[in-house]
């Protein structure tokens, strides 16, 4: 046990002696959180800036302006006709509403004039405005038809309508979907850096072989199992640091509701960390050179992260790629988190945890088998 602890301490010291490794292991995973925030920063609701040109100046037109101003999410400003095009093109307005001359008279007669909505951003921007305008105009149009052109009757009905109009209270809701999406994206980046970390562990082992450090290790009372165990524990310690930092950043710094408890999230990520470490050891066991190990890491890491949903949702991929994704561990880790976000319990992710454990066991067994075939630490380190 003492030999294992000494190797762990030495490996940690050598690893973090380089400032570049501190950036790769500690700070780059946090970059994933910033990237996910940037990706989803524009997904929330925003204020719609509307320019209003009132050519009518009648009572119904004034009330329509008041209805727009009272709508949450709208910012109304009066504009001149010659300003509209410039403000829209300069992105200072999202849309412009033009109330035509004779609008109020048309309401009284039951033939309201059409209100014009101008925008360069398309229907996604104008449809909300048009719905409010159409509802308001349609109500007044019905009052105008009921009054048969009698201005006095219209005014009485209009006063009663305004007095009996329903009042609404608004309440702001937290956008849990955005927070959950940020959490999945952040976890995807963390998984990618875990895979990158496993490659660095592989490189460290092979570097000791290339630098002939293993001769000094062989001269000490250290066997192959102790050396492998020490490097595995070192990798897991680094994974734990990454996982804790990501969880602290999501919860305490950015206040993002992941939709998953801290302990289940930690268990899933640590189990995947074991998979990543096992993969690194397996690559080290079958690599005859640093070049071969680097090539295998590149060939394995990027495609599997793409298939597993680290960069984009699996649902966006073609069906045949979604089926292939079940053969990579990243898919099962992210899927477990999404199941918990959807309200699932521990029983719902049991199969995910079992499959991740199976991946880890397979990689570690491959490494043990390959290492044991050498029979001498000098031949495989």
C-alpha positions in Angstrom: 0.0 0.0 0.0 2.9 2.4 0.8 4.4 1.8 -2.6 1.1 2.7 -4.3 0.8 5.9 -2.3 4.3 6.9 -3.1 3.7 6.3 -6.8 0.4 8.3 -6.7 2.2 11.2 -4.9 5.0 11.2 -7.4 2.7 11.0 -10.4 0.5 13.9 -9.2 3.7 15.9 -8.5 5.1 15.2 -12.0 1.7 15.8 -13.7 0.9 19.2 -12.1 4.5 20.4 -12.2 3.7 21.6 -15.7 1.3 24.6 -15.8 -0.1 23.3 -19.1 -1.4 20.2 -17.4 -3.1 22.4 -14.7 -4.9 24.3 -17.5 -5.9 21.0 -19.3 -7.1 19.2 -16.3 -8.6 22.0 -14.2 -9.5 25.0 -16.2 -10.5 23.6 -19.6 -13.4 21.6 -18.1 -14.7 24.9 -16.7 -14.5 26.4 -20.1 -17.2 23.9 -21.1 -19.6 25.5 -18.6 -18.9 29.0 -20.1 -19.4 27.6 -23.6 -22.8 26.0 -22.7 -23.9 29.4 -21.1 -22.9 31.2 -24.3 -24.8 28.6 -26.4 -28.0 29.0 -24.5 -27.7 32.7 -23.5 -30.0 33.7 -26.3 -32.6 31.0 -25.6 -34.5 33.0 -22.9 -37.2 35.5 -23.4 -36.3 39.1 -24.4 -38.0 42.5 -24.7 -39.5 43.2 -28.2 -38.9 46.8 -29.2 -41.9 48.1 -31.2 -42.1 51.5 -32.9 -45.7 52.9 -33.1 -46.9 55.3 -35.7 -50.4 56.6 -35.0 -52.0 58.3 -38.0 -55.5 58.2 -36.5 -55.2 59.7 -32.9 -58.7 58.5 -32.1 -59.9 57.0 -28.8 -59.7 53.3 -29.9 -56.3 54.0 -31.4 -55.1 55.4 -28.1 -56.5 52.5 -26.2 -54.8 50.1 -28.6 -51.5 51.9 -27.8 -52.2 51.4 -24.1 -52.9 47.7 -24.6 -49.6 47.3 -26.3 -47.7 49.2 -23.6 -49.3 47.0 -20.9 -48.2 43.8 -22.6 -45.2 42.3 -20.8 -42.3 41.8 -23.1 -43.1 44.8 -25.3 -41.3 48.1 -25.3 -43.3 50.8 -27.2 -41.8 54.0 -28.6 -43.5 56.5 -30.9 -41.8 57.0 -34.2 -42.1 59.2 -37.2 -42.9 57.7 -40.6 -39.5 58.6 -42.1 -37.7 56.9 -39.2 -39.1 53.5 -39.5 -36.9 52.0 -42.2 -33.7 53.3 -40.7 -34.6 52.0 -37.2 -35.5 48.6 -38.4 -32.4 48.2 -40.6 -30.2 49.4 -37.8 -31.7 46.8 -35.4 -32.9 49.5 -33.1 -36.5 48.2 -33.5 -37.7 44.7 -33.9 -41.0 45.8 -35.5 -43.1 48.8 -36.3 -46.9 49.1 -36.0 -48.7 51.6 -38.2 -52.3 52.6 -37.2 -53.9 54.0 -40.3 -55.9 57.2 -40.6 -59.6 56.5 -40.1 -59.0 53.5 -37.9 -61.3 54.8 -35.1 -64.1 55.8 -37.6 -63.9 52.3 -39.1 -64.4 50.8 -35.7 -67.5 52.9 -35.1 -68.9 51.9 -38.5 -68.0 48.2 -38.1 -65.4 48.3 -40.9 -62.0 48.8 -39.2 -59.0 49.6 -41.3 -56.2 47.2 -41.3 -53.2 47.8 -39.1 -49.8 47.4 -40.7 -47.0 45.5 -39.0 -43.5 46.0 -40.5 -40.4 43.9 -39.5 -37.3 42.6 -41.2 -37.1 39.6 -38.8 -40.0 37.6 -40.3 -43.1 35.9 -38.8 -41.4 34.7 -35.7 -41.3 38.3 -34.5 -44.6 39.7 -35.9 -47.0 36.8 -35.1 -47.2 37.7 -31.4 -47.9 41.4 -32.2 -50.5 40.5 -34.9 -52.3 38.2 -32.6 -52.8 41.0 -30.0 -53.8 43.5 -32.6 -56.3 41.2 -34.2 -57.9 40.2 -30.9 -58.3 43.8 -29.9 -59.6 44.9 -33.3 -62.0 42.0 -33.6 -63.6 42.8 -30.2 -64.2 46.4 -31.2 -65.4 45.3 -34.6 -68.1 43.3 -33.0 -69.1 46.2 -30.8 -69.3 48.4 -33.9 -71.6 45.9 -35.6 -73.8 45.6 -32.5 -74.2 49.4 -32.3 -75.4 49.6 -36.0 -73.3 52.8 -36.5 -74.8 54.5 -33.4 -71.9 56.4 -31.8 -73.7 56.8 -28.5 -74.6 53.1 -28.3 -71.0 52.1 -29.2 -69.6 54.4 -26.5 -71.9 52.9 -23.8 -71.0 49.3 -24.8 -67.3 50.2 -25.0 -67.3 51.7 -21.5 -69.0 48.6 -20.2 -66.5 46.4 -22.0 -63.6 48.2 -20.5 -65.1 48.0 -17.0 -65.8 44.3 -17.3 -62.5 43.5 -19.0 -60.7 40.6 -17.4 -57.6 41.5 -15.4 -54.5 39.3 -15.5 -51.6 38.7 -13.1 -48.3 37.7 -14.5 -45.8 35.5 -12.8 -42.3 34.9 -14.0 -41.3 31.2 -14.2 -37.9 29.7 -14.2 -36.8 28.3 -17.5 -35.8 24.8 -16.3 -35.3 23.5 -19.8 -32.5 25.9 -20.5 -30.8 25.0 -17.2 -31.0 21.3 -18.0 -29.7 21.8 -21.5 -26.8 23.8 -20.1 -26.1 21.0 -17.6 -26.1 18.3 -20.3 -23.8 20.4 -22.6 -21.4 21.1 -19.7 -21.3 17.4 -18.8 -20.6 16.6 -22.5 -17.6 18.9 -22.4 -16.5 17.4 -19.1 -16.7 13.9 -20.6 -14.6 15.0 -23.5 -11.9 16.3 -21.2 -12.1 13.1 -19.1 -11.3 11.2 -22.3 -8.5 13.7 -23.0 -7.2 13.1 -19.5 -7.1 9.3 -20.1 -5.0 10.0 -23.2 -2.6 12.0 -21.0 -2.4 9.2 -18.5 -1.5 6.9 -21.4 1.2 9.3 -22.6 2.6 9.6 -19.1 3.0 5.8 -18.8 4.6 5.5 -22.2 6.9 8.5 -21.5 8.3 6.7 -18.5 9.0 3.8 -20.8 10.7 6.1 -23.4 12.7 7.9 -20.7 13.6 4.6 -19.1 12.2 5.6 -15.8 10.9 2.1 -15.5 14.4 0.8 -14.7 14.4 2.8 -11.5 10.9 1.5 -10.8 12.0 -2.1 -11.5 14.8 -1.7 -9.0 12.3 -0.9 -6.3 10.0 -3.5 -4.7 7.1 -2.6 -6.9 5.2 -5.1 -9.0 3.1 -4.5 -12.1 -0.2 -4.6 -10.3 0.9 -1.8 -7.9 2.1 0.4 -10.7 -1.2 0.0 -12.6 -3.3 0.5 -9.5 -1.4 3.7 -8.6 -1.8 5.2 -12.1 -5.5 4.2 -12.1 -6.1 5.9 -8.7 -4.2 9.0 -9.9 -6.5 9.2 -12.9 -9.6 8.9 -10.7 -8.3 11.6 -8.4 -8.0 14.0 -11.3 -11.5 13.0 -12.5 -13.0 13.6 -9.0 -11.4 17.1 -9.0 -12.9 17.9 -12.4 -16.3 16.6 -11.4 -16.5 18.5 -8.2 -15.4 21.7 -9.9 -18.0 21.4 -12.6 -20.7 20.7 -10.1 -19.7 23.7 -7.9 -19.5 25.9 -11.0 -23.0 24.9 -12.2 -24.7 25.1 -8.8 -22.9 27.8 -6.7 -21.3 30.1 -9.3 -23.8 30.2 -12.2 -26.9 29.0 -10.2 -28.0 26.6 -12.9 -30.6 24.1 -12.0 -29.3 20.8 -13.5 -32.4 18.9 -12.6 -30.2 16.2 -11.1 -29.2 15.7 -7.5 -25.5 16.3 -6.7 -24.9 12.8 -5.5 -26.4 11.0 -8.5 -24.6 13.3 -10.9 -21.3 12.7 -9.0 -21.8 8.9 -9.2 -22.6 8.9 -12.9 -19.5 11.1 -13.7 -17.2 9.2 -11.4 -18.3 5.9 -13.0 -17.6 7.3 -16.4 -14.2 8.5 -15.1 -13.4 4.8 -14.3 -14.3 4.0 -17.9 -12.0 6.7 -19.2 -9.1 5.6 -17.0 -9.7 2.0 -18.0 -9.6 3.0 -21.6 -6.4 4.9 -21.1 -4.8 1.8 -19.5 -6.0 -0.4 -22.3 -4.5 1.9 -24.9 -1.3 2.0 -23.0 -1.2 -1.8 -22.8 -1.5 -2.3 -26.6 0.6 0.6 -27.8 4.1 0.0 -28.8 5.0 3.7 -29.1 3.8 7.2 -28.1 2.8 7.8 -31.7 0.6 4.7 -31.7 -1.0 5.7 -28.4 -1.7 9.3 -29.6 -3.2 8.0 -32.9 -5.5 5.6 -31.0 -6.6 8.3 -28.6 -7.5 10.6 -31.5 -9.3 7.9 -33.4 -11.3 6.8 -30.4 -12.0 10.1 -28.5 -13.4 12.4 -31.1 -15.8 10.0 -33.0 -17.1 8.4 -29.8 -17.8 11.8 -28.2 -19.6 12.9 -31.4 -21.7 9.7 -31.4 -22.3 9.8 -27.6 -23.9 13.2 -27.6 -21.1 15.3 -26.1 -21.3 17.9 -28.8 -24.9 17.8 -29.9 -28.1 15.9 -28.9 -28.2 12.3 -30.1 -31.7 12.9 -31.4 -30.3 15.2 -34.1 -28.4 12.4 -35.7 -29.7 9.9 -38.3 -31.3 6.7 -37.0 -28.4 4.5 -37.9 -26.0 6.7 -36.0 -28.3 6.7 -33.0 -28.2 2.9 -33.0 -24.4 3.0 -33.2 -24.2 5.4 -30.3 -25.4 2.6 -27.9 -21.9 1.1 -28.4 -20.1 4.0 -26.8 -20.0 4.8 -23.1 -20.6 8.5 -23.5 -24.2 7.8 -24.7 -25.0 5.9 -21.5 -23.6 8.5 -19.2 -25.5 11.4 -20.8 -28.6 9.3 -21.2 -28.6 8.6 -17.4 -28.4 12.3 -16.6 -31.3 13.1 -19.1 -33.4 10.3 -17.5 -33.0 11.9 -14.1 -33.8 15.3 -15.5 -37.0 13.9 -16.9 -38.0 12.8 -13.4 -36.7 9.2 -13.4 -35.4 7.5 -10.3 -32.4 5.3 -9.5 -34.1 2.3 -10.9 -34.5 4.0 -14.3 -30.7 4.5 -14.6 -29.7 1.1 -13.2 -29.1 -0.3 -16.7 -27.0 2.8 -17.6 -24.8 2.3 -14.5 -24.5 -1.4 -15.2 -23.4 -0.8 -18.8 -20.9 1.8 -17.8 -19.5 -0.6 -15.2 -19.2 -3.2 -17.9 -17.3 -0.9 -20.2 -14.9 -0.1 -17.3 -14.4 -3.8 -16.4 -13.8 -4.7 -20.1 -11.1 -2.0 -20.5 -9.4 -2.8 -17.2 -9.4 -6.5 -18.0 -7.9 -5.9 -21.4 -5.1 -3.8 -19.7 -4.5 -6.5 -17.1 -4.3 -9.2 -19.6 -1.9 -7.3 -21.9 0.3 -6.3 -19.0 0.3 -9.8 -17.5 1.4 -11.3 -20.8 4.8 -9.5 -20.4 5.5 -10.9 -17.0 8.0 -8.2 -16.4 7.4 -4.5 -15.7 10.2 -3.5 -18.0 8.4 -5.0 -21.0 5.1 -3.1 -20.7 5.7 0.2 -19.0 
